[in-house]
C-alpha cells in the first residue's frame, strides 16, 4: 500500500513538473508584466451555440463578454488618446482553437447592440489562412472579402464587399490566398484600415 502511494505521488509530481501550460488567471498574472492588465476571462464550454444577438442572455459566454466590454472602457486607447475618433480592437491567439473567433464575434455583436444608432461597428476577418467567421453567420466560405480587396487594390470600393447583420457590418476574409502574410503586411491593407477608421467608430479584427 505504501509503495502504491509513493508511486502515485511520484507520477503526479512528474506530471506537474513537465506541465508548462497556463491553467488559470493566477498563473498568467505571474508571467505578465505589471503594466499588462488581464481585462476578462472567457470560459471554455463544450458546446457553443450559434451566435445570437441577445444581450439579455445569462450564459457564461454572454456574462464574460459583458465583463470584457466593461473593462475595455477603462483600458481602451480612447482614454489614452481622446483625439482618436475610432477604436480598433484586435483578437489573436497563440494556437488554433483557443476561442479567438468566438470572442471577437461576440464582442463585435455586443458592441453593435449596445451602442447608439449613430455609432458604427465593423468586424473584419483577417485570418486569411483559416477563416472561421463565415460559419457563425451562415455565409458561404467563398464570400468575397479582404483577399479580393487587397489583390485587386479595390479599397475605395470596400463597401461593395461588406454584409450587414442588424447593427453590425462584417467584412469577411474572402478567398484563401497562397501568401496571406504578404497581403496583410502590404500598404494596401494599411490603406483599408485607414478608410475604415474614417467611417467606423469601432473596428473589431479577428486575426490569425
PyMOL CGO cylinders between C-alpha atoms (Angstrom):
from pymol import cmd
from pymol.cgo import CYLINDER

trace = [
    CYLINDER, 0.00, 0.00, 0.00, 2.78, 2.40, 0.95, 0.3, 1, 1, 1, 1, 1, 1,
    CYLINDER, 2.78, 2.40, 0.95, 4.62, 1.61, -2.29, 0.3, 1, 1, 1, 1, 1, 1,
    CYLINDER, 4.62, 1.61, -2.29, 1.46, 2.29, -4.33, 0.3, 1, 1, 1, 1, 1, 1,
    CYLINDER, 1.46, 2.29, -4.33, 1.02, 5.67, -2.64, 0.3, 1, 1, 1, 1, 1, 1,
    CYLINDER, 1.02, 5.67, -2.64, 4.67, 6.59, -3.27, 0.3, 1, 1, 1, 1, 1, 1,
    CYLINDER, 4.67, 6.59, -3.27, 4.42, 5.61, -6.94, 0.3, 1, 1, 1, 1, 1, 1,
    CYLINDER, 4.42, 5.61, -6.94, 1.18, 7.61, -7.31, 0.3, 1, 1, 1, 1, 1, 1,
    CYLINDER, 1.18, 7.61, -7.31, 2.73, 10.72, -5.73, 0.3, 1, 1, 1, 1, 1, 1,
    CYLINDER, 2.73, 10.72, -5.73, 5.83, 10.33, -7.91, 0.3, 1, 1, 1, 1, 1, 1,
    CYLINDER, 5.83, 10.33, -7.91, 3.72, 10.14, -11.08, 0.3, 1, 1, 1, 1, 1, 1,
    CYLINDER, 3.72, 10.14, -11.08, 1.74, 13.24, -10.05, 0.3, 1, 1, 1, 1, 1, 1,
    CYLINDER, 1.74, 13.24, -10.05, 4.99, 15.08, -9.32, 0.3, 1, 1, 1, 1, 1, 1,
    CYLINDER, 4.99, 15.08, -9.32, 6.41, 14.21, -12.74, 0.3, 1, 1, 1, 1, 1, 1,
    CYLINDER, 6.41, 14.21, -12.74, 3.11, 15.22, -14.36, 0.3, 1, 1, 1, 1, 1, 1,
    CYLINDER, 3.11, 15.22, -14.36, 3.16, 18.72, -12.85, 0.3, 1, 1, 1, 1, 1, 1,
    CYLINDER, 3.16, 18.72, -12.85, 6.91, 19.07, -13.35, 0.3, 1, 1, 1, 1, 1, 1,
    CYLINDER, 6.91, 19.07, -13.35, 6.56, 18.84, -17.12, 0.3, 1, 1, 1, 1, 1, 1,
    CYLINDER, 6.56, 18.84, -17.12, 3.22, 20.67, -17.34, 0.3, 1, 1, 1, 1, 1, 1,
    CYLINDER, 3.22, 20.67, -17.34, 4.06, 24.03, -18.94, 0.3, 1, 1, 1, 1, 1, 1,
    CYLINDER, 4.06, 24.03, -18.94, 0.50, 25.09, -19.76, 0.3, 1, 1, 1, 1, 1, 1,
    CYLINDER, 0.50, 25.09, -19.76, -1.37, 28.02, -18.22, 0.3, 1, 1, 1, 1, 1, 1,
    CYLINDER, -1.37, 28.02, -18.22, -4.49, 26.74, -16.47, 0.3, 1, 1, 1, 1, 1, 1,
    CYLINDER, -4.49, 26.74, -16.47, -5.81, 29.76, -14.58, 0.3, 1, 1, 1, 1, 1, 1,
    CYLINDER, -5.81, 29.76, -14.58, -5.65, 33.52, -14.19, 0.3, 1, 1, 1, 1, 1, 1,
    CYLINDER, -5.65, 33.52, -14.19, -3.15, 33.47, -11.32, 0.3, 1, 1, 1, 1, 1, 1,
    CYLINDER, -3.15, 33.47, -11.32, -0.59, 31.52, -13.35, 0.3, 1, 1, 1, 1, 1, 1,
    CYLINDER, -0.59, 31.52, -13.35, -0.93, 34.01, -16.20, 0.3, 1, 1, 1, 1, 1, 1,
    CYLINDER, -0.93, 34.01, -16.20, -0.63, 37.02, -13.92, 0.3, 1, 1, 1, 1, 1, 1,
    CYLINDER, -0.63, 37.02, -13.92, 2.71, 35.77, -12.59, 0.3, 1, 1, 1, 1, 1, 1,
    CYLINDER, 2.71, 35.77, -12.59, 4.11, 35.66, -16.13, 0.3, 1, 1, 1, 1, 1, 1,
    CYLINDER, 4.11, 35.66, -16.13, 2.86, 39.08, -17.24, 0.3, 1, 1, 1, 1, 1, 1,
    CYLINDER, 2.86, 39.08, -17.24, 4.43, 42.47, -16.81, 0.3, 1, 1, 1, 1, 1, 1,
    CYLINDER, 4.43, 42.47, -16.81, 2.61, 44.57, -14.24, 0.3, 1, 1, 1, 1, 1, 1,
    CYLINDER, 2.61, 44.57, -14.24, 1.69, 47.06, -16.96, 0.3, 1, 1, 1, 1, 1, 1,
    CYLINDER, 1.69, 47.06, -16.96, -0.26, 44.44, -18.93, 0.3, 1, 1, 1, 1, 1, 1,
    CYLINDER, -0.26, 44.44, -18.93, -3.78, 44.07, -17.49, 0.3, 1, 1, 1, 1, 1, 1,
    CYLINDER, -3.78, 44.07, -17.49, -5.98, 40.98, -17.63, 0.3, 1, 1, 1, 1, 1, 1,
    CYLINDER, -5.98, 40.98, -17.63, -9.30, 42.51, -18.63, 0.3, 1, 1, 1, 1, 1, 1,
    CYLINDER, -9.30, 42.51, -18.63, -11.50, 39.42, -18.81, 0.3, 1, 1, 1, 1, 1, 1,
    CYLINDER, -11.50, 39.42, -18.81, -11.71, 35.65, -18.72, 0.3, 1, 1, 1, 1, 1, 1,
    CYLINDER, -11.71, 35.65, -18.72, -13.65, 33.79, -21.42, 0.3, 1, 1, 1, 1, 1, 1,
    CYLINDER, -13.65, 33.79, -21.42, -14.60, 30.35, -20.06, 0.3, 1, 1, 1, 1, 1, 1,
    CYLINDER, -14.60, 30.35, -20.06, -14.22, 27.14, -22.04, 0.3, 1, 1, 1, 1, 1, 1,
    CYLINDER, -14.22, 27.14, -22.04, -17.51, 25.43, -22.81, 0.3, 1, 1, 1, 1, 1, 1,
    CYLINDER, -17.51, 25.43, -22.81, -18.03, 22.08, -24.51, 0.3, 1, 1, 1, 1, 1, 1,
    CYLINDER, -18.03, 22.08, -24.51, -20.93, 23.16, -26.70, 0.3, 1, 1, 1, 1, 1, 1,
    CYLINDER, -20.93, 23.16, -26.70, -21.27, 26.67, -28.12, 0.3, 1, 1, 1, 1, 1, 1,
    CYLINDER, -21.27, 26.67, -28.12, -24.49, 27.62, -29.89, 0.3, 1, 1, 1, 1, 1, 1,
    CYLINDER, -24.49, 27.62, -29.89, -24.58, 29.79, -32.94, 0.3, 1, 1, 1, 1, 1, 1,
    CYLINDER, -24.58, 29.79, -32.94, -24.03, 33.46, -32.25, 0.3, 1, 1, 1, 1, 1, 1,
    CYLINDER, -24.03, 33.46, -32.25, -27.20, 35.19, -31.06, 0.3, 1, 1, 1, 1, 1, 1,
    CYLINDER, -27.20, 35.19, -31.06, -27.86, 38.94, -30.96, 0.3, 1, 1, 1, 1, 1, 1,
    CYLINDER, -27.86, 38.94, -30.96, -29.20, 38.75, -27.42, 0.3, 1, 1, 1, 1, 1, 1,
    CYLINDER, -29.20, 38.75, -27.42, -27.59, 40.86, -24.72, 0.3, 1, 1, 1, 1, 1, 1,
    CYLINDER, -27.59, 40.86, -24.72, -30.09, 39.62, -22.14, 0.3, 1, 1, 1, 1, 1, 1,
    CYLINDER, -30.09, 39.62, -22.14, -28.66, 36.09, -22.24, 0.3, 1, 1, 1, 1, 1, 1,
    CYLINDER, -28.66, 36.09, -22.24, -27.29, 34.88, -18.90, 0.3, 1, 1, 1, 1, 1, 1,
    CYLINDER, -27.29, 34.88, -18.90, -24.93, 32.28, -20.37, 0.3, 1, 1, 1, 1, 1, 1,
    CYLINDER, -24.93, 32.28, -20.37, -21.29, 32.08, -19.26, 0.3, 1, 1, 1, 1, 1, 1,
    CYLINDER, -21.29, 32.08, -19.26, -20.11, 33.42, -22.62, 0.3, 1, 1, 1, 1, 1, 1,
    CYLINDER, -20.11, 33.42, -22.62, -22.53, 36.38, -22.55, 0.3, 1, 1, 1, 1, 1, 1,
    CYLINDER, -22.53, 36.38, -22.55, -21.60, 37.30, -19.00, 0.3, 1, 1, 1, 1, 1, 1,
    CYLINDER, -21.60, 37.30, -19.00, -17.87, 37.15, -19.75, 0.3, 1, 1, 1, 1, 1, 1,
    CYLINDER, -17.87, 37.15, -19.75, -18.29, 39.30, -22.88, 0.3, 1, 1, 1, 1, 1, 1,
    CYLINDER, -18.29, 39.30, -22.88, -20.18, 41.91, -20.85, 0.3, 1, 1, 1, 1, 1, 1,
    CYLINDER, -20.18, 41.91, -20.85, -17.31, 41.93, -18.37, 0.3, 1, 1, 1, 1, 1, 1,
    CYLINDER, -17.31, 41.93, -18.37, -14.85, 42.30, -21.25, 0.3, 1, 1, 1, 1, 1, 1,
    CYLINDER, -14.85, 42.30, -21.25, -16.74, 45.31, -22.66, 0.3, 1, 1, 1, 1, 1, 1,
    CYLINDER, -16.74, 45.31, -22.66, -17.00, 46.91, -19.25, 0.3, 1, 1, 1, 1, 1, 1,
    CYLINDER, -17.00, 46.91, -19.25, -13.25, 46.62, -18.63, 0.3, 1, 1, 1, 1, 1, 1,
    CYLINDER, -13.25, 46.62, -18.63, -12.39, 47.77, -22.14, 0.3, 1, 1, 1, 1, 1, 1,
    CYLINDER, -12.39, 47.77, -22.14, -13.89, 51.15, -21.30, 0.3, 1, 1, 1, 1, 1, 1,
    CYLINDER, -13.89, 51.15, -21.30, -11.11, 51.64, -18.74, 0.3, 1, 1, 1, 1, 1, 1,
    CYLINDER, -11.11, 51.64, -18.74, -8.25, 50.28, -20.83, 0.3, 1, 1, 1, 1, 1, 1,
    CYLINDER, -8.25, 50.28, -20.83, -9.17, 51.39, -24.36, 0.3, 1, 1, 1, 1, 1, 1,
    CYLINDER, -9.17, 51.39, -24.36, -6.95, 53.62, -26.45, 0.3, 1, 1, 1, 1, 1, 1,
    CYLINDER, -6.95, 53.62, -26.45, -9.64, 56.32, -26.49, 0.3, 1, 1, 1, 1, 1, 1,
    CYLINDER, -9.64, 56.32, -26.49, -8.84, 57.07, -22.87, 0.3, 1, 1, 1, 1, 1, 1,
    CYLINDER, -8.84, 57.07, -22.87, -5.16, 57.47, -23.75, 0.3, 1, 1, 1, 1, 1, 1,
    CYLINDER, -5.16, 57.47, -23.75, -5.83, 59.35, -26.97, 0.3, 1, 1, 1, 1, 1, 1,
    CYLINDER, -5.83, 59.35, -26.97, -9.02, 61.47, -26.68, 0.3, 1, 1, 1, 1, 1, 1,
    CYLINDER, -9.02, 61.47, -26.68, -8.50, 62.84, -30.21, 0.3, 1, 1, 1, 1, 1, 1,
    CYLINDER, -8.50, 62.84, -30.21, -8.99, 59.40, -31.76, 0.3, 1, 1, 1, 1, 1, 1,
    CYLINDER, -8.99, 59.40, -31.76, -12.41, 59.00, -33.38, 0.3, 1, 1, 1, 1, 1, 1,
    CYLINDER, -12.41, 59.00, -33.38, -12.12, 55.26, -33.94, 0.3, 1, 1, 1, 1, 1, 1,
    CYLINDER, -12.12, 55.26, -33.94, -11.19, 52.35, -31.71, 0.3, 1, 1, 1, 1, 1, 1,
    CYLINDER, -11.19, 52.35, -31.71, -9.51, 49.26, -33.16, 0.3, 1, 1, 1, 1, 1, 1,
    CYLINDER, -9.51, 49.26, -33.16, -9.58, 46.03, -31.14, 0.3, 1, 1, 1, 1, 1, 1,
    CYLINDER, -9.58, 46.03, -31.14, -7.60, 43.04, -32.41, 0.3, 1, 1, 1, 1, 1, 1,
    CYLINDER, -7.60, 43.04, -32.41, -8.17, 39.47, -31.22, 0.3, 1, 1, 1, 1, 1, 1,
    CYLINDER, -8.17, 39.47, -31.22, -5.35, 36.99, -31.65, 0.3, 1, 1, 1, 1, 1, 1,
    CYLINDER, -5.35, 36.99, -31.65, -4.18, 33.74, -30.06, 0.3, 1, 1, 1, 1, 1, 1,
    CYLINDER, -4.18, 33.74, -30.06, -1.09, 31.59, -29.68, 0.3, 1, 1, 1, 1, 1, 1,
    CYLINDER, -1.09, 31.59, -29.68, -2.56, 28.38, -31.14, 0.3, 1, 1, 1, 1, 1, 1,
    CYLINDER, -2.56, 28.38, -31.14, -5.62, 27.28, -33.08, 0.3, 1, 1, 1, 1, 1, 1,
    CYLINDER, -5.62, 27.28, -33.08, -8.80, 26.53, -31.15, 0.3, 1, 1, 1, 1, 1, 1,
    CYLINDER, -8.80, 26.53, -31.15, -8.41, 28.89, -28.19, 0.3, 1, 1, 1, 1, 1, 1,
    CYLINDER, -8.41, 28.89, -28.19, -11.69, 30.72, -28.90, 0.3, 1, 1, 1, 1, 1, 1,
    CYLINDER, -11.69, 30.72, -28.90, -10.35, 33.82, -30.61, 0.3, 1, 1, 1, 1, 1, 1,
    CYLINDER, -10.35, 33.82, -30.61, -13.09, 33.93, -33.25, 0.3, 1, 1, 1, 1, 1, 1,
    CYLINDER, -13.09, 33.93, -33.25, -15.80, 33.20, -30.70, 0.3, 1, 1, 1, 1, 1, 1,
    CYLINDER, -15.80, 33.20, -30.70, -14.63, 36.11, -28.55, 0.3, 1, 1, 1, 1, 1, 1,
    CYLINDER, -14.63, 36.11, -28.55, -14.22, 38.55, -31.44, 0.3, 1, 1, 1, 1, 1, 1,
    CYLINDER, -14.22, 38.55, -31.44, -17.65, 37.85, -32.94, 0.3, 1, 1, 1, 1, 1, 1,
    CYLINDER, -17.65, 37.85, -32.94, -19.47, 38.05, -29.62, 0.3, 1, 1, 1, 1, 1, 1,
    CYLINDER, -19.47, 38.05, -29.62, -17.64, 41.26, -28.73, 0.3, 1, 1, 1, 1, 1, 1,
    CYLINDER, -17.64, 41.26, -28.73, -18.49, 42.86, -32.07, 0.3, 1, 1, 1, 1, 1, 1,
    CYLINDER, -18.49, 42.86, -32.07, -22.17, 41.91, -31.76, 0.3, 1, 1, 1, 1, 1, 1,
    CYLINDER, -22.17, 41.91, -31.76, -22.33, 43.11, -28.16, 0.3, 1, 1, 1, 1, 1, 1,
    CYLINDER, -22.33, 43.11, -28.16, -20.75, 46.47, -29.02, 0.3, 1, 1, 1, 1, 1, 1,
    CYLINDER, -20.75, 46.47, -29.02, -23.03, 46.92, -32.04, 0.3, 1, 1, 1, 1, 1, 1,
    CYLINDER, -23.03, 46.92, -32.04, -26.15, 46.20, -29.98, 0.3, 1, 1, 1, 1, 1, 1,
    CYLINDER, -26.15, 46.20, -29.98, -25.02, 48.24, -27.01, 0.3, 1, 1, 1, 1, 1, 1,
    CYLINDER, -25.02, 48.24, -27.01, -24.20, 51.42, -28.86, 0.3, 1, 1, 1, 1, 1, 1,
    CYLINDER, -24.20, 51.42, -28.86, -26.44, 54.18, -30.09, 0.3, 1, 1, 1, 1, 1, 1,
    CYLINDER, -26.44, 54.18, -30.09, -27.55, 54.02, -33.69, 0.3, 1, 1, 1, 1, 1, 1,
    CYLINDER, -27.55, 54.02, -33.69, -25.17, 56.84, -34.66, 0.3, 1, 1, 1, 1, 1, 1,
    CYLINDER, -25.17, 56.84, -34.66, -22.19, 54.59, -33.81, 0.3, 1, 1, 1, 1, 1, 1,
    CYLINDER, -22.19, 54.59, -33.81, -20.92, 52.20, -36.47, 0.3, 1, 1, 1, 1, 1, 1,
    CYLINDER, -20.92, 52.20, -36.47, -19.17, 48.87, -35.84, 0.3, 1, 1, 1, 1, 1, 1,
    CYLINDER, -19.17, 48.87, -35.84, -17.41, 46.56, -38.30, 0.3, 1, 1, 1, 1, 1, 1,
    CYLINDER, -17.41, 46.56, -38.30, -15.99, 43.08, -37.82, 0.3, 1, 1, 1, 1, 1, 1,
    CYLINDER, -15.99, 43.08, -37.82, -13.03, 42.09, -40.02, 0.3, 1, 1, 1, 1, 1, 1,
    CYLINDER, -13.03, 42.09, -40.02, -11.94, 38.53, -40.73, 0.3, 1, 1, 1, 1, 1, 1,
    CYLINDER, -11.94, 38.53, -40.73, -8.20, 38.81, -41.26, 0.3, 1, 1, 1, 1, 1, 1,
    CYLINDER, -8.20, 38.81, -41.26, -7.40, 35.16, -40.54, 0.3, 1, 1, 1, 1, 1, 1,
    CYLINDER, -7.40, 35.16, -40.54, -6.91, 34.59, -44.26, 0.3, 1, 1, 1, 1, 1, 1,
    CYLINDER, -6.91, 34.59, -44.26, -5.29, 31.18, -43.86, 0.3, 1, 1, 1, 1, 1, 1,
    CYLINDER, -5.29, 31.18, -43.86, -8.03, 29.61, -41.74, 0.3, 1, 1, 1, 1, 1, 1,
    CYLINDER, -8.03, 29.61, -41.74, -11.19, 31.78, -41.87, 0.3, 1, 1, 1, 1, 1, 1,
    CYLINDER, -11.19, 31.78, -41.87, -13.99, 30.83, -39.47, 0.3, 1, 1, 1, 1, 1, 1,
    CYLINDER, -13.99, 30.83, -39.47, -16.27, 33.85, -39.18, 0.3, 1, 1, 1, 1, 1, 1,
    CYLINDER, -16.27, 33.85, -39.18, -18.48, 32.84, -42.12, 0.3, 1, 1, 1, 1, 1, 1,
    CYLINDER, -18.48, 32.84, -42.12, -19.64, 29.72, -40.26, 0.3, 1, 1, 1, 1, 1, 1,
    CYLINDER, -19.64, 29.72, -40.26, -21.21, 31.76, -37.48, 0.3, 1, 1, 1, 1, 1, 1,
    CYLINDER, -21.21, 31.76, -37.48, -23.15, 33.94, -39.91, 0.3, 1, 1, 1, 1, 1, 1,
    CYLINDER, -23.15, 33.94, -39.91, -24.19, 31.07, -42.19, 0.3, 1, 1, 1, 1, 1, 1,
    CYLINDER, -24.19, 31.07, -42.19, -22.29, 32.58, -45.11, 0.3, 1, 1, 1, 1, 1, 1,
    CYLINDER, -22.29, 32.58, -45.11, -20.54, 30.56, -47.81, 0.3, 1, 1, 1, 1, 1, 1,
    CYLINDER, -20.54, 30.56, -47.81, -16.77, 30.29, -47.49, 0.3, 1, 1, 1, 1, 1, 1,
    CYLINDER, -16.77, 30.29, -47.49, -16.23, 31.77, -50.96, 0.3, 1, 1, 1, 1, 1, 1,
    CYLINDER, -16.23, 31.77, -50.96, -17.83, 35.08, -49.98, 0.3, 1, 1, 1, 1, 1, 1,
    CYLINDER, -17.83, 35.08, -49.98, -15.65, 37.86, -51.40, 0.3, 1, 1, 1, 1, 1, 1,
    CYLINDER, -15.65, 37.86, -51.40, -13.81, 39.98, -48.88, 0.3, 1, 1, 1, 1, 1, 1,
    CYLINDER, -13.81, 39.98, -48.88, -10.42, 41.21, -47.74, 0.3, 1, 1, 1, 1, 1, 1,
    CYLINDER, -10.42, 41.21, -47.74, -8.39, 38.97, -50.06, 0.3, 1, 1, 1, 1, 1, 1,
    CYLINDER, -8.39, 38.97, -50.06, -10.17, 40.32, -53.13, 0.3, 1, 1, 1, 1, 1, 1,
    CYLINDER, -10.17, 40.32, -53.13, -9.90, 43.93, -51.92, 0.3, 1, 1, 1, 1, 1, 1,
    CYLINDER, -9.90, 43.93, -51.92, -6.13, 43.66, -51.45, 0.3, 1, 1, 1, 1, 1, 1,
    CYLINDER, -6.13, 43.66, -51.45, -5.47, 41.57, -54.55, 0.3, 1, 1, 1, 1, 1, 1,
    CYLINDER, -5.47, 41.57, -54.55, -7.47, 43.94, -56.78, 0.3, 1, 1, 1, 1, 1, 1,
    CYLINDER, -7.47, 43.94, -56.78, -6.35, 47.07, -54.92, 0.3, 1, 1, 1, 1, 1, 1,
    CYLINDER, -6.35, 47.07, -54.92, -10.01, 47.95, -54.55, 0.3, 1, 1, 1, 1, 1, 1,
    CYLINDER, -10.01, 47.95, -54.55, -10.01, 49.75, -51.20, 0.3, 1, 1, 1, 1, 1, 1,
    CYLINDER, -10.01, 49.75, -51.20, -12.15, 52.62, -52.47, 0.3, 1, 1, 1, 1, 1, 1,
    CYLINDER, -12.15, 52.62, -52.47, -14.98, 50.17, -53.19, 0.3, 1, 1, 1, 1, 1, 1,
    CYLINDER, -14.98, 50.17, -53.19, -14.68, 48.22, -49.94, 0.3, 1, 1, 1, 1, 1, 1,
    CYLINDER, -14.68, 48.22, -49.94, -18.36, 48.83, -49.13, 0.3, 1, 1, 1, 1, 1, 1,
    CYLINDER, -18.36, 48.83, -49.13, -19.30, 46.52, -52.01, 0.3, 1, 1, 1, 1, 1, 1,
    CYLINDER, -19.30, 46.52, -52.01, -17.76, 43.60, -50.06, 0.3, 1, 1, 1, 1, 1, 1,
    CYLINDER, -17.76, 43.60, -50.06, -19.49, 44.28, -46.73, 0.3, 1, 1, 1, 1, 1, 1,
    CYLINDER, -19.49, 44.28, -46.73, -22.50, 42.36, -45.45, 0.3, 1, 1, 1, 1, 1, 1,
    CYLINDER, -22.50, 42.36, -45.45, -24.70, 43.82, -42.72, 0.3, 1, 1, 1, 1, 1, 1,
    CYLINDER, -24.70, 43.82, -42.72, -26.29, 41.92, -39.85, 0.3, 1, 1, 1, 1, 1, 1,
    CYLINDER, -26.29, 41.92, -39.85, -28.62, 44.23, -37.93, 0.3, 1, 1, 1, 1, 1, 1,
    CYLINDER, -28.62, 44.23, -37.93, -26.32, 46.93, -36.46, 0.3, 1, 1, 1, 1, 1, 1,
    CYLINDER, -26.32, 46.93, -36.46, -23.09, 45.09, -37.33, 0.3, 1, 1, 1, 1, 1, 1,
    CYLINDER, -23.09, 45.09, -37.33, -21.17, 45.26, -40.62, 0.3, 1, 1, 1, 1, 1, 1,
    CYLINDER, -21.17, 45.26, -40.62, -18.91, 42.32, -41.47, 0.3, 1, 1, 1, 1, 1, 1,
    CYLINDER, -18.91, 42.32, -41.47, -16.00, 42.19, -43.90, 0.3, 1, 1, 1, 1, 1, 1,
    CYLINDER, -16.00, 42.19, -43.90, -15.19, 38.53, -44.44, 0.3, 1, 1, 1, 1, 1, 1,
    CYLINDER, -15.19, 38.53, -44.44, -11.78, 37.06, -45.27, 0.3, 1, 1, 1, 1, 1, 1,
    CYLINDER, -11.78, 37.06, -45.27, -12.53, 36.17, -48.86, 0.3, 1, 1, 1, 1, 1, 1,
    CYLINDER, -12.53, 36.17, -48.86, -10.70, 33.53, -50.88, 0.3, 1, 1, 1, 1, 1, 1,
    CYLINDER, -10.70, 33.53, -50.88, -7.79, 31.77, -49.17, 0.3, 1, 1, 1, 1, 1, 1,
    CYLINDER, -7.79, 31.77, -49.17, -4.61, 33.21, -50.77, 0.3, 1, 1, 1, 1, 1, 1,
    CYLINDER, -4.61, 33.21, -50.77, -1.25, 31.42, -51.09, 0.3, 1, 1, 1, 1, 1, 1,
    CYLINDER, -1.25, 31.42, -51.09, 0.51, 34.31, -49.34, 0.3, 1, 1, 1, 1, 1, 1,
    CYLINDER, 0.51, 34.31, -49.34, -1.73, 35.72, -46.57, 0.3, 1, 1, 1, 1, 1, 1,
    CYLINDER, -1.73, 35.72, -46.57, 1.15, 37.25, -44.62, 0.3, 1, 1, 1, 1, 1, 1,
    CYLINDER, 1.15, 37.25, -44.62, 2.38, 39.20, -47.63, 0.3, 1, 1, 1, 1, 1, 1,
    CYLINDER, 2.38, 39.20, -47.63, -1.12, 40.52, -48.35, 0.3, 1, 1, 1, 1, 1, 1,
    CYLINDER, -1.12, 40.52, -48.35, -1.70, 41.79, -44.83, 0.3, 1, 1, 1, 1, 1, 1,
    CYLINDER, -1.70, 41.79, -44.83, 1.77, 43.30, -44.42, 0.3, 1, 1, 1, 1, 1, 1,
    CYLINDER, 1.77, 43.30, -44.42, 1.48, 45.44, -47.55, 0.3, 1, 1, 1, 1, 1, 1,
    CYLINDER, 1.48, 45.44, -47.55, 0.41, 49.04, -47.89, 0.3, 1, 1, 1, 1, 1, 1,
    CYLINDER, 0.41, 49.04, -47.89, -2.99, 48.23, -49.38, 0.3, 1, 1, 1, 1, 1, 1,
    CYLINDER, -2.99, 48.23, -49.38, -4.24, 46.66, -46.16, 0.3, 1, 1, 1, 1, 1, 1,
    CYLINDER, -4.24, 46.66, -46.16, -2.94, 49.65, -44.23, 0.3, 1, 1, 1, 1, 1, 1,
    CYLINDER, -2.94, 49.65, -44.23, -4.92, 51.94, -46.54, 0.3, 1, 1, 1, 1, 1, 1,
    CYLINDER, -4.92, 51.94, -46.54, -8.01, 49.81, -45.99, 0.3, 1, 1, 1, 1, 1, 1,
    CYLINDER, -8.01, 49.81, -45.99, -7.72, 50.19, -42.21, 0.3, 1, 1, 1, 1, 1, 1,
    CYLINDER, -7.72, 50.19, -42.21, -7.33, 53.95, -42.63, 0.3, 1, 1, 1, 1, 1, 1,
    CYLINDER, -7.33, 53.95, -42.63, -10.51, 54.14, -44.69, 0.3, 1, 1, 1, 1, 1, 1,
    CYLINDER, -10.51, 54.14, -44.69, -12.41, 52.06, -42.14, 0.3, 1, 1, 1, 1, 1, 1,
    CYLINDER, -12.41, 52.06, -42.14, -11.23, 54.31, -39.32, 0.3, 1, 1, 1, 1, 1, 1,
    CYLINDER, -11.23, 54.31, -39.32, -12.74, 57.29, -41.10, 0.3, 1, 1, 1, 1, 1, 1,
    CYLINDER, -12.74, 57.29, -41.10, -16.11, 55.54, -41.48, 0.3, 1, 1, 1, 1, 1, 1,
    CYLINDER, -16.11, 55.54, -41.48, -16.45, 53.40, -38.33, 0.3, 1, 1, 1, 1, 1, 1,
    CYLINDER, -16.45, 53.40, -38.33, -16.35, 54.09, -34.62, 0.3, 1, 1, 1, 1, 1, 1,
    CYLINDER, -16.35, 54.09, -34.62, -15.27, 50.55, -33.71, 0.3, 1, 1, 1, 1, 1, 1,
    CYLINDER, -15.27, 50.55, -33.71, -13.19, 48.11, -35.76, 0.3, 1, 1, 1, 1, 1, 1,
    CYLINDER, -13.19, 48.11, -35.76, -13.04, 44.56, -34.40, 0.3, 1, 1, 1, 1, 1, 1,
    CYLINDER, -13.04, 44.56, -34.40, -10.34, 42.44, -36.07, 0.3, 1, 1, 1, 1, 1, 1,
    CYLINDER, -10.34, 42.44, -36.07, -10.36, 38.63, -35.91, 0.3, 1, 1, 1, 1, 1, 1,
    CYLINDER, -10.36, 38.63, -35.91, -6.69, 37.98, -36.58, 0.3, 1, 1, 1, 1, 1, 1,
    CYLINDER, -6.69, 37.98, -36.58, -4.64, 34.82, -37.07, 0.3, 1, 1, 1, 1, 1, 1,
]
cmd.load_cgo(trace, "trace")
